[in-house]
Amino acid sequence: MTQRDTIKHKALAYVRDEHRSMAAVVHALEFLAKRIVDGSTPDMTLLGAIVHYLTQFSERLHHPAEDKYLFAP
């Protein structure tokens, strides 16, 4: 494996890990939404934290990382 291949592999692994983390948070949001639809009282603190994470993480960390490690090369 060349150095360039190693860099590509690390960059893709990094972004894949971030996508996996975001998927877990989206799964929690789906679970919370289902409970709300089923009549449970919504946990607004949790809902707010999920929305905050998804919006802030995407814009401040994830998209810049994609730009730096995937799109720039």
PyMOL Python script that loads the backbone (N, CA, C, O; Angstrom):
from pymol import cmd

cmd.read_pdbstr("""\
ATOM      1  N   MET A   1       0.852  -1.172   0.000  1.00  0.00           N
ATOM      2  CA  MET A   1       0.000   0.000   0.000  1.00  0.00           C
ATOM      3  C   MET A   1       0.900   1.238   0.000  1.00  0.00           C
ATOM      4  O   MET A   1       1.829   1.345   0.800  1.00  0.00           O
ATOM      5  N   THR A   2       0.609   2.157  -0.901  1.00  0.00           N
ATOM      6  CA  THR A   2       1.404   3.375  -0.986  1.00  0.00           C
ATOM      7  C   THR A   2       0.996   4.355   0.116  1.00  0.00           C
ATOM      8  O   THR A   2      -0.033   4.188   0.771  1.00  0.00           O
ATOM      9  N   GLN A   3       1.826   5.371   0.299  1.00  0.00           N
ATOM     10  CA  GLN A   3       1.512   6.390   1.304  1.00  0.00           C
ATOM     11  C   GLN A   3       0.198   7.088   0.944  1.00  0.00           C
ATOM     12  O   GLN A   3      -0.610   7.398   1.820  1.00  0.00           O
ATOM     13  N   ARG A   4      -0.002   7.328  -0.335  1.00  0.00           N
ATOM     14  CA  ARG A   4      -1.256   7.976  -0.790  1.00  0.00           C
ATOM     15  C   ARG A   4      -2.458   7.093  -0.460  1.00  0.00           C
ATOM     16  O   ARG A   4      -3.489   7.594  -0.011  1.00  0.00           O
ATOM     17  N   ASP A   5      -2.333   5.781  -0.680  1.00  0.00           N
ATOM     18  CA  ASP A   5      -3.420   4.853  -0.344  1.00  0.00           C
ATOM     19  C   ASP A   5      -3.689   4.847   1.151  1.00  0.00           C
ATOM     20  O   ASP A   5      -4.842   4.786   1.576  1.00  0.00           O
ATOM     21  N   THR A   6      -2.630   4.908   1.953  1.00  0.00           N
ATOM     22  CA  THR A   6      -2.779   4.939   3.408  1.00  0.00           C
ATOM     23  C   THR A   6      -3.526   6.198   3.842  1.00  0.00           C
ATOM     24  O   THR A   6      -4.406   6.132   4.701  1.00  0.00           O
ATOM     25  N   ILE A   7      -3.185   7.325   3.262  1.00  0.00           N
ATOM     26  CA  ILE A   7      -3.861   8.579   3.586  1.00  0.00           C
ATOM     27  C   ILE A   7      -5.333   8.497   3.198  1.00  0.00           C
ATOM     28  O   ILE A   7      -6.201   8.906   3.969  1.00  0.00           O
ATOM     29  N   LYS A   8      -5.622   7.970   2.005  1.00  0.00           N
ATOM     30  CA  LYS A   8      -7.015   7.813   1.563  1.00  0.00           C
ATOM     31  C   LYS A   8      -7.780   6.905   2.517  1.00  0.00           C
ATOM     32  O   LYS A   8      -8.913   7.198   2.900  1.00  0.00           O
ATOM     33  N   HIS A   9      -7.148   5.805   2.892  1.00  0.00           N
ATOM     34  CA  HIS A   9      -7.788   4.855   3.795  1.00  0.00           C
ATOM     35  C   HIS A   9      -8.122   5.509   5.140  1.00  0.00           C
ATOM     36  O   HIS A   9      -9.227   5.343   5.655  1.00  0.00           O
ATOM     37  N   LYS A  10      -7.177   6.245   5.698  1.00  0.00           N
ATOM     38  CA  LYS A  10      -7.407   6.930   6.974  1.00  0.00           C
ATOM     39  C   LYS A  10      -8.502   7.973   6.854  1.00  0.00           C
ATOM     40  O   LYS A  10      -9.341   8.100   7.746  1.00  0.00           O
ATOM     41  N   ALA A  11      -8.501   8.721   5.757  1.00  0.00           N
ATOM     42  CA  ALA A  11      -9.528   9.752   5.562  1.00  0.00           C
ATOM     43  C   ALA A  11     -10.912   9.120   5.463  1.00  0.00           C
ATOM     44  O   ALA A  11     -11.862   9.599   6.083  1.00  0.00           O
ATOM     45  N   LEU A  12     -11.025   8.061   4.696  1.00  0.00           N
ATOM     46  CA  LEU A  12     -12.321   7.386   4.563  1.00  0.00           C
ATOM     47  C   LEU A  12     -12.760   6.762   5.881  1.00  0.00           C
ATOM     48  O   LEU A  12     -13.942   6.808   6.223  1.00  0.00           O
ATOM     49  N   ALA A  13     -11.836   6.187   6.615  1.00  0.00           N
ATOM     50  CA  ALA A  13     -12.170   5.596   7.919  1.00  0.00           C
ATOM     51  C   ALA A  13     -12.668   6.669   8.876  1.00  0.00           C
ATOM     52  O   ALA A  13     -13.616   6.441   9.627  1.00  0.00           O
ATOM     53  N   TYR A  14     -12.041   7.827   8.852  1.00  0.00           N
ATOM     54  CA  TYR A  14     -12.433   8.941   9.717  1.00  0.00           C
ATOM     55  C   TYR A  14     -13.862   9.377   9.411  1.00  0.00           C
ATOM     56  O   TYR A  14     -14.683   9.524  10.316  1.00  0.00           O
ATOM     57  N   VAL A  15     -14.149   9.580   8.134  1.00  0.00           N
ATOM     58  CA  VAL A  15     -15.488  10.032   7.737  1.00  0.00           C
ATOM     59  C   VAL A  15     -16.517   8.938   8.002  1.00  0.00           C
ATOM     60  O   VAL A  15     -17.634   9.230   8.429  1.00  0.00           O
ATOM     61  N   ARG A  16     -16.152   7.682   7.754  1.00  0.00           N
ATOM     62  CA  ARG A  16     -17.062   6.563   8.054  1.00  0.00           C
ATOM     63  C   ARG A  16     -17.406   6.521   9.536  1.00  0.00           C
ATOM     64  O   ARG A  16     -18.561   6.304   9.900  1.00  0.00           O
ATOM     65  N   ASP A  17     -16.418   6.726  10.387  1.00  0.00           N
ATOM     66  CA  ASP A  17     -16.662   6.749  11.837  1.00  0.00           C
ATOM     67  C   ASP A  17     -17.614   7.877  12.217  1.00  0.00           C
ATOM     68  O   ASP A  17     -18.503   7.696  13.049  1.00  0.00           O
ATOM     69  N   GLU A  18     -17.421   9.041  11.601  1.00  0.00           N
ATOM     70  CA  GLU A  18     -18.318  10.157  11.878  1.00  0.00           C
ATOM     71  C   GLU A  18     -19.741   9.844  11.411  1.00  0.00           C
ATOM     72  O   GLU A  18     -20.709  10.169  12.099  1.00  0.00           O
ATOM     73  N   HIS A  19     -19.864   9.225  10.263  1.00  0.00           N
ATOM     74  CA  HIS A  19     -21.197   8.851   9.769  1.00  0.00           C
ATOM     75  C   HIS A  19     -21.848   7.834  10.704  1.00  0.00           C
ATOM     76  O   HIS A  19     -23.052   7.898  10.953  1.00  0.00           O
ATOM     77  N   ARG A  20     -21.068   6.913  11.210  1.00  0.00           N
ATOM     78  CA  ARG A  20     -21.589   5.918  12.151  1.00  0.00           C
ATOM     79  C   ARG A  20     -22.090   6.597  13.425  1.00  0.00           C
ATOM     80  O   ARG A  20     -23.139   6.231  13.954  1.00  0.00           O
ATOM     81  N   SER A  21     -21.353   7.569  13.906  1.00  0.00           N
ATOM     82  CA  SER A  21     -21.767   8.315  15.099  1.00  0.00           C
ATOM     83  C   SER A  21     -23.056   9.093  14.848  1.00  0.00           C
ATOM     84  O   SER A  21     -23.965   9.092  15.677  1.00  0.00           O
ATOM     85  N   MET A  22     -23.123   9.749  13.705  1.00  0.00           N
ATOM     86  CA  MET A  22     -24.338  10.501  13.378  1.00  0.00           C
ATOM     87  C   MET A  22     -25.528   9.552  13.214  1.00  0.00           C
ATOM     88  O   MET A  22     -26.645   9.890  13.606  1.00  0.00           O
ATOM     89  N   ALA A  23     -25.303   8.387  12.648  1.00  0.00           N
ATOM     90  CA  ALA A  23     -26.382   7.412  12.481  1.00  0.00           C
ATOM     91  C   ALA A  23     -26.920   6.975  13.838  1.00  0.00           C
ATOM     92  O   ALA A  23     -28.127   6.786  13.994  1.00  0.00           O
ATOM     93  N   ALA A  24     -26.049   6.813  14.810  1.00  0.00           N
ATOM     94  CA  ALA A  24     -26.493   6.434  16.155  1.00  0.00           C
ATOM     95  C   ALA A  24     -27.372   7.520  16.758  1.00  0.00           C
ATOM     96  O   ALA A  24     -28.371   7.222  17.412  1.00  0.00           O
ATOM     97  N   VAL A  25     -27.005   8.774  16.541  1.00  0.00           N
ATOM     98  CA  VAL A  25     -27.804   9.882  17.072  1.00  0.00           C
ATOM     99  C   VAL A  25     -29.149   9.956  16.342  1.00  0.00           C
ATOM    100  O   VAL A  25     -30.179  10.205  16.967  1.00  0.00           O
ATOM    101  N   VAL A  26     -29.142   9.744  15.045  1.00  0.00           N
ATOM    102  CA  VAL A  26     -30.400   9.733  14.287  1.00  0.00           C
ATOM    103  C   VAL A  26     -31.285   8.583  14.764  1.00  0.00           C
ATOM    104  O   VAL A  26     -32.504   8.734  14.855  1.00  0.00           O
ATOM    105  N   HIS A  27     -30.686   7.453  15.064  1.00  0.00           N
ATOM    106  CA  HIS A  27     -31.446   6.320  15.597  1.00  0.00           C
ATOM    107  C   HIS A  27     -32.110   6.702  16.926  1.00  0.00           C
ATOM    108  O   HIS A  27     -33.265   6.353  17.168  1.00  0.00           O
ATOM    109  N   ALA A  28     -31.388   7.407  17.771  1.00  0.00           N
ATOM    110  CA  ALA A  28     -31.963   7.870  19.040  1.00  0.00           C
ATOM    111  C   ALA A  28     -33.118   8.833  18.783  1.00  0.00           C
ATOM    112  O   ALA A  28     -34.131   8.788  19.481  1.00  0.00           O
ATOM    113  N   LEU A  29     -32.972   9.695  17.793  1.00  0.00           N
ATOM    114  CA  LEU A  29     -34.041  10.629  17.433  1.00  0.00           C
ATOM    115  C   LEU A  29     -35.275   9.866  16.947  1.00  0.00           C
ATOM    116  O   LEU A  29     -36.400  10.200  17.317  1.00  0.00           O
ATOM    117  N   GLU A  30     -35.065   8.853  16.128  1.00  0.00           N
ATOM    118  CA  GLU A  30     -36.189   8.029  15.650  1.00  0.00           C
ATOM    119  C   GLU A  30     -36.889   7.339  16.819  1.00  0.00           C
ATOM    120  O   GLU A  30     -38.118   7.298  16.876  1.00  0.00           O
ATOM    121  N   PHE A  31     -36.113   6.806  17.738  1.00  0.00           N
ATOM    122  CA  PHE A  31     -36.675   6.142  18.923  1.00  0.00           C
ATOM    123  C   PHE A  31     -37.511   7.123  19.740  1.00  0.00           C
ATOM    124  O   PHE A  31     -38.622   6.804  20.163  1.00  0.00           O
ATOM    125  N   LEU A  32     -36.966   8.317  19.958  1.00  0.00           N
ATOM    126  CA  LEU A  32     -37.673   9.345  20.716  1.00  0.00           C
ATOM    127  C   LEU A  32     -38.953   9.773  19.996  1.00  0.00           C
ATOM    128  O   LEU A  32     -39.996   9.932  20.631  1.00  0.00           O
ATOM    129  N   ALA A  33     -38.879   9.956  18.694  1.00  0.00           N
ATOM    130  CA  ALA A  33     -40.052  10.355  17.914  1.00  0.00           C
ATOM    131  C   ALA A  33     -41.135   9.288  17.979  1.00  0.00           C
ATOM    132  O   ALA A  33     -42.317   9.610  18.101  1.00  0.00           O
ATOM    133  N   LYS A  34     -40.743   8.023  17.900  1.00  0.00           N
ATOM    134  CA  LYS A  34     -41.731   6.931  17.982  1.00  0.00           C
ATOM    135  C   LYS A  34     -42.425   6.950  19.336  1.00  0.00           C
ATOM    136  O   LYS A  34     -43.639   6.761  19.416  1.00  0.00           O
ATOM    137  N   ARG A  35     -41.671   7.174  20.386  1.00  0.00           N
ATOM    138  CA  ARG A  35     -42.276   7.238  21.722  1.00  0.00           C
ATOM    139  C   ARG A  35     -43.257   8.401  21.820  1.00  0.00           C
ATOM    140  O   ARG A  35     -44.315   8.269  22.435  1.00  0.00           O
ATOM    141  N   ILE A  36     -42.917   9.523  21.227  1.00  0.00           N
ATOM    142  CA  ILE A  36     -43.813  10.681  21.235  1.00  0.00           C
ATOM    143  C   ILE A  36     -45.091  10.351  20.470  1.00  0.00           C
ATOM    144  O   ILE A  36     -46.190  10.652  20.936  1.00  0.00           O
ATOM    145  N   VAL A  37     -44.951   9.736  19.302  1.00  0.00           N
ATOM    146  CA  VAL A  37     -46.118   9.348  18.498  1.00  0.00           C
ATOM    147  C   VAL A  37     -46.994   8.363  19.270  1.00  0.00           C
ATOM    148  O   VAL A  37     -48.220   8.399  19.165  1.00  0.00           O
ATOM    149  N   ASP A  38     -46.362   7.491  20.042  1.00  0.00           N
ATOM    150  CA  ASP A  38     -47.102   6.497  20.833  1.00  0.00           C
ATOM    151  C   ASP A  38     -47.742   7.092  22.084  1.00  0.00           C
ATOM    152  O   ASP A  38     -48.410   6.376  22.830  1.00  0.00           O
ATOM    153  N   GLY A  39     -47.552   8.387  22.326  1.00  0.00           N
ATOM    154  CA  GLY A  39     -48.226   9.053  23.424  1.00  0.00           C
ATOM    155  C   GLY A  39     -47.386   9.373  24.642  1.00  0.00           C
ATOM    156  O   GLY A  39     -47.904   9.907  25.623  1.00  0.00           O
ATOM    157  N   SER A  40     -46.103   9.058  24.602  1.00  0.00           N
ATOM    158  CA  SER A  40     -45.233   9.388  25.736  1.00  0.00           C
ATOM    159  C   SER A  40     -44.966  10.882  25.784  1.00  0.00           C
ATOM    160  O   SER A  40     -44.969  11.557  24.755  1.00  0.00           O
ATOM    161  N   THR A  41     -44.737  11.388  26.967  1.00  0.00           N
ATOM    162  CA  THR A  41     -44.368  12.791  27.125  1.00  0.00           C
ATOM    163  C   THR A  41     -42.954  12.971  26.581  1.00  0.00           C
ATOM    164  O   THR A  41     -42.041  12.239  26.965  1.00  0.00           O
ATOM    165  N   PRO A  42     -42.775  13.933  25.697  1.00  0.00           N
ATOM    166  CA  PRO A  42     -41.444  14.091  25.102  1.00  0.00           C
ATOM    167  C   PRO A  42     -40.420  14.602  26.104  1.00  0.00           C
ATOM    168  O   PRO A  42     -40.717  15.457  26.938  1.00  0.00           O
ATOM    169  N   ASP A  43     -39.234  14.075  26.008  1.00  0.00           N
ATOM    170  CA  ASP A  43     -38.103  14.562  26.801  1.00  0.00           C
ATOM    171  C   ASP A  43     -37.481  15.699  25.998  1.00  0.00           C
ATOM    172  O   ASP A  43     -36.630  15.472  25.138  1.00  0.00           O
ATOM    173  N   MET A  44     -37.910  16.911  26.282  1.00  0.00           N
ATOM    174  CA  MET A  44     -37.473  18.057  25.495  1.00  0.00           C
ATOM    175  C   MET A  44     -35.978  18.343  25.647  1.00  0.00           C
ATOM    176  O   MET A  44     -35.351  18.871  24.729  1.00  0.00           O
ATOM    177  N   THR A  45     -35.417  18.002  26.786  1.00  0.00           N
ATOM    178  CA  THR A  45     -33.976  18.189  26.979  1.00  0.00           C
ATOM    179  C   THR A  45     -33.207  17.271  26.037  1.00  0.00           C
ATOM    180  O   THR A  45     -32.259  17.693  25.374  1.00  0.00           O
ATOM    181  N   LEU A  46     -33.628  16.020  25.989  1.00  0.00           N
ATOM    182  CA  LEU A  46     -32.982  15.058  25.094  1.00  0.00           C
ATOM    183  C   LEU A  46     -33.196  15.450  23.640  1.00  0.00           C
ATOM    184  O   LEU A  46     -32.257  15.425  22.844  1.00  0.00           O
ATOM    185  N   LEU A  47     -34.418  15.809  23.290  1.00  0.00           N
ATOM    186  CA  LEU A  47     -34.709  16.213  21.918  1.00  0.00           C
ATOM    187  C   LEU A  47     -33.859  17.422  21.517  1.00  0.00           C
ATOM    188  O   LEU A  47     -33.296  17.456  20.423  1.00  0.00           O
ATOM    189  N   GLY A  48     -33.773  18.397  22.396  1.00  0.00           N
ATOM    190  CA  GLY A  48     -32.946  19.575  22.117  1.00  0.00           C
ATOM    191  C   GLY A  48     -31.481  19.222  21.952  1.00  0.00           C
ATOM    192  O   GLY A  48     -30.798  19.768  21.086  1.00  0.00           O
ATOM    193  N   ALA A  49     -30.999  18.310  22.780  1.00  0.00           N
ATOM    194  CA  ALA A  49     -29.591  17.893  22.691  1.00  0.00           C
ATOM    195  C   ALA A  49     -29.313  17.175  21.370  1.00  0.00           C
ATOM    196  O   ALA A  49     -28.265  17.377  20.756  1.00  0.00           O
ATOM    197  N   ILE A  50     -30.250  16.345  20.940  1.00  0.00           N
ATOM    198  CA  ILE A  50     -30.079  15.623  19.680  1.00  0.00           C
ATOM    199  C   ILE A  50     -30.050  16.603  18.509  1.00  0.00           C
ATOM    200  O   ILE A  50     -29.169  16.528  17.652  1.00  0.00           O
ATOM    201  N   VAL A  51     -31.002  17.507  18.477  1.00  0.00           N
ATOM    202  CA  VAL A  51     -31.058  18.487  17.387  1.00  0.00           C
ATOM    203  C   VAL A  51     -29.802  19.360  17.398  1.00  0.00           C
ATOM    204  O   VAL A  51     -29.221  19.631  16.347  1.00  0.00           O
ATOM    205  N   HIS A  52     -29.394  19.789  18.565  1.00  0.00           N
ATOM    206  CA  HIS A  52     -28.181  20.603  18.681  1.00  0.00           C
ATOM    207  C   HIS A  52     -26.964  19.840  18.149  1.00  0.00           C
ATOM    208  O   HIS A  52     -26.178  20.384  17.374  1.00  0.00           O
ATOM    209  N   TYR A  53     -26.814  18.596  18.562  1.00  0.00           N
ATOM    210  CA  TYR A  53     -25.685  17.786  18.104  1.00  0.00           C
ATOM    211  C   TYR A  53     -25.687  17.663  16.591  1.00  0.00           C
ATOM    212  O   TYR A  53     -24.665  17.885  15.942  1.00  0.00           O
ATOM    213  N   LEU A  54     -26.832  17.312  16.031  1.00  0.00           N
ATOM    214  CA  LEU A  54     -26.893  17.090  14.589  1.00  0.00           C
ATOM    215  C   LEU A  54     -26.598  18.367  13.800  1.00  0.00           C
ATOM    216  O   LEU A  54     -25.904  18.316  12.785  1.00  0.00           O
ATOM    217  N   THR A  55     -27.104  19.479  14.243  1.00  0.00           N
ATOM    218  CA  THR A  55     -26.862  20.720  13.499  1.00  0.00           C
ATOM    219  C   THR A  55     -25.443  21.237  13.721  1.00  0.00           C
ATOM    220  O   THR A  55     -24.767  21.615  12.764  1.00  0.00           O
ATOM    221  N   GLN A  56     -24.994  21.258  14.949  1.00  0.00           N
ATOM    222  CA  GLN A  56     -23.672  21.817  15.245  1.00  0.00           C
ATOM    223  C   GLN A  56     -22.540  20.908  14.769  1.00  0.00           C
ATOM    224  O   GLN A  56     -21.564  21.383  14.188  1.00  0.00           O
ATOM    225  N   PHE A  57     -22.667  19.625  15.010  1.00  0.00           N
ATOM    226  CA  PHE A  57     -21.619  18.696  14.611  1.00  0.00           C
ATOM    227  C   PHE A  57     -21.451  18.701  13.094  1.00  0.00           C
ATOM    228  O   PHE A  57     -20.330  18.734  12.587  1.00  0.00           O
ATOM    229  N   SER A  58     -22.562  18.669  12.379  1.00  0.00           N
ATOM    230  CA  SER A  58     -22.490  18.642  10.920  1.00  0.00           C
ATOM    231  C   SER A  58     -21.795  19.873  10.374  1.00  0.00           C
ATOM    232  O   SER A  58     -20.888  19.767   9.548  1.00  0.00           O
ATOM    233  N   GLU A  59     -22.216  21.030  10.830  1.00  0.00           N
ATOM    234  CA  GLU A  59     -21.693  22.276  10.276  1.00  0.00           C
ATOM    235  C   GLU A  59     -20.295  22.629  10.764  1.00  0.00           C
ATOM    236  O   GLU A  59     -19.486  23.147   9.995  1.00  0.00           O
ATOM    237  N   ARG A  60     -20.006  22.359  12.013  1.00  0.00           N
ATOM    238  CA  ARG A  60     -18.721  22.810  12.580  1.00  0.00           C
ATOM    239  C   ARG A  60     -17.595  21.798  12.456  1.00  0.00           C
ATOM    240  O   ARG A  60     -16.432  22.184  12.337  1.00  0.00           O
ATOM    241  N   LEU A  61     -17.918  20.505  12.481  1.00  0.00           N
ATOM    242  CA  LEU A  61     -16.850  19.499  12.464  1.00  0.00           C
ATOM    243  C   LEU A  61     -16.895  18.570  11.260  1.00  0.00           C
ATOM    244  O   LEU A  61     -15.880  18.348  10.599  1.00  0.00           O
ATOM    245  N   HIS A  62     -18.072  18.029  10.980  1.00  0.00           N
ATOM    246  CA  HIS A  62     -18.145  16.989   9.958  1.00  0.00           C
ATOM    247  C   HIS A  62     -17.913  17.523   8.546  1.00  0.00           C
ATOM    248  O   HIS A  62     -17.052  17.010   7.832  1.00  0.00           O
ATOM    249  N   HIS A  63     -18.658  18.536   8.135  1.00  0.00           N
ATOM    250  CA  HIS A  63     -18.485  19.056   6.774  1.00  0.00           C
ATOM    251  C   HIS A  63     -17.087  19.618   6.541  1.00  0.00           C
ATOM    252  O   HIS A  63     -16.515  19.381   5.477  1.00  0.00           O
ATOM    253  N   PRO A  64     -16.517  20.353   7.491  1.00  0.00           N
ATOM    254  CA  PRO A  64     -15.124  20.789   7.280  1.00  0.00           C
ATOM    255  C   PRO A  64     -14.144  19.613   7.161  1.00  0.00           C
ATOM    256  O   PRO A  64     -13.181  19.685   6.398  1.00  0.00           O
ATOM    257  N   ALA A  65     -14.384  18.545   7.905  1.00  0.00           N
ATOM    258  CA  ALA A  65     -13.503  17.372   7.800  1.00  0.00           C
ATOM    259  C   ALA A  65     -13.635  16.727   6.435  1.00  0.00           C
ATOM    260  O   ALA A  65     -12.632  16.321   5.847  1.00  0.00           O
ATOM    261  N   GLU A  66     -14.851  16.624   5.917  1.00  0.00           N
ATOM    262  CA  GLU A  66     -15.033  16.085   4.576  1.00  0.00           C
ATOM    263  C   GLU A  66     -14.321  16.964   3.551  1.00  0.00           C
ATOM    264  O   GLU A  66     -13.645  16.460   2.653  1.00  0.00           O
ATOM    265  N   ASP A  67     -14.477  18.270   3.690  1.00  0.00           N
ATOM    266  CA  ASP A  67     -13.813  19.191   2.765  1.00  0.00           C
ATOM    267  C   ASP A  67     -12.304  19.017   2.795  1.00  0.00           C
ATOM    268  O   ASP A  67     -11.648  19.006   1.754  1.00  0.00           O
ATOM    269  N   LYS A  68     -11.758  18.881   4.002  1.00  0.00           N
ATOM    270  CA  LYS A  68     -10.305  18.782   4.165  1.00  0.00           C
ATOM    271  C   LYS A  68      -9.767  17.436   3.703  1.00  0.00           C
ATOM    272  O   LYS A  68      -8.781  17.382   2.968  1.00  0.00           O
ATOM    273  N   TYR A  69     -10.407  16.348   4.128  1.00  0.00           N
ATOM    274  CA  TYR A  69      -9.842  15.020   3.899  1.00  0.00           C
ATOM    275  C   TYR A  69     -10.337  14.318   2.644  1.00  0.00           C
ATOM    276  O   TYR A  69      -9.639  13.455   2.111  1.00  0.00           O
ATOM    277  N   LEU A  70     -11.511  14.662   2.166  1.00  0.00           N
ATOM    278  CA  LEU A  70     -12.034  13.972   0.992  1.00  0.00           C
ATOM    279  C   LEU A  70     -12.017  14.827  -0.258  1.00  0.00           C
ATOM    280  O   LEU A  70     -11.493  14.409  -1.291  1.00  0.00           O
ATOM    281  N   PHE A  71     -12.580  16.009  -0.176  1.00  0.00           N
ATOM    282  CA  PHE A  71     -12.772  16.800  -1.373  1.00  0.00           C
ATOM    283  C   PHE A  71     -11.531  17.566  -1.800  1.00  0.00           C
ATOM    284  O   PHE A  71     -11.309  17.752  -2.997  1.00  0.00           O
ATOM    285  N   ALA A  72     -10.729  18.010  -0.863  1.00  0.00           N
ATOM    286  CA  ALA A  72      -9.509  18.761  -1.208  1.00  0.00           C
ATOM    287  C   ALA A  72      -8.529  17.930  -2.018  1.00  0.00           C
ATOM    288  O   ALA A  72      -8.018  18.411  -3.029  1.00  0.00           O
ATOM    289  N   PRO A  73      -8.247  16.686  -1.603  1.00  0.00           N
ATOM    290  CA  PRO A  73      -7.292  15.881  -2.395  1.00  0.00           C
ATOM    291  C   PRO A  73      -7.831  15.575  -3.769  1.00  0.00           C
ATOM    292  O   PRO A  73      -7.162  14.912  -4.561  1.00  0.00           O
TER     293      PRO A  73
END
""", "prot")
cmd.dss("prot")
cmd.show_as("cartoon", "prot")
cmd.util.cbc("prot")
cmd.orient("prot")
